[in-house]
Amino acid sequence: MVEIQDAASLPSMAGDSAKTLATHAVNALRKHILDGALAPGSRLRMEELRTRFGMGASPLREALSQLAAEGLVHRLDQRGFRVATADASELQDLIESRCLIEGAALRASIAAGDEAWEEGVLIAHRRLSRVPRSLASTHFIPNPEWDALHLAFHNALIGACPAATVREICETMHHRATRFRNLSNTVAWRQREAEHEHEALMTSATERRADEAVDRLVAHYRKTGVFVSEALSANPGTR
């Protein structure tokens, strides 16, 4: 298991504000939760985090509170924090929420998008298509660059949606879904042709076929749900 990023490997933080320190902690903790290095349900002990990050408790608590708001961390009454569990009920709720909210955002984006939006979608897809999902060829290891480009692609698709709050909600749900997706890839990495799904979605969106694009987005997310359910069954310790 990959350990939490330690203080020596973080950017220089001398003189940084508490807000900047919390941002560093949020980004590092989120990365380790999303790629599975911090297992679902595992305790996040403050003393261990302070030692590894070389930070005080205040920015770390702020970071953990933000991740709790994102649904990636659960607060334990008077007993600290733990990584959110990964169970079938949470997965189903997340998928249906994404289909409803992001489907509406995509439809609005297609209606409002201009040529610059189309170009942004095409560029985001091209960049994503050039990066492998896994860092290894024989087994699945999450590729942080692919995860970042994947988020950028989905953000580009809904980028012309005029409701900024809806776009923010979609990004938060994307973060929550990333750890489920990485979990599913441990058992279904080679079975999934995500590249073809993304290309079809990009084509429907940029050619302004809104109904088709939304249908493809919904199918894309629900297919992920099928594979994640298999992974949850194969790894009962994640629940």
Protein Blocks (a to p, Z undefined) as FASTA:
>chain_A
ZZdddfklpccfehiafklmmmmmmmmmmmmmmnomagghiacdfklmmmmnopafklmm
mmmmmmmmnopaccdehiapadddddfklmmmmmmmmmmmmmmmmmmmmmmpcfklmmmm
mmmmmmmmmpcfbfbfkbccddfklmmmmmmmmmmmmmmpmblklmmmmmmmmmmmmmmm
mmmmmmmmmmpcfklmmmmmmmmmmnopaklmmmmmmmmmmmmmmmmmmmmmmmmmlZZ
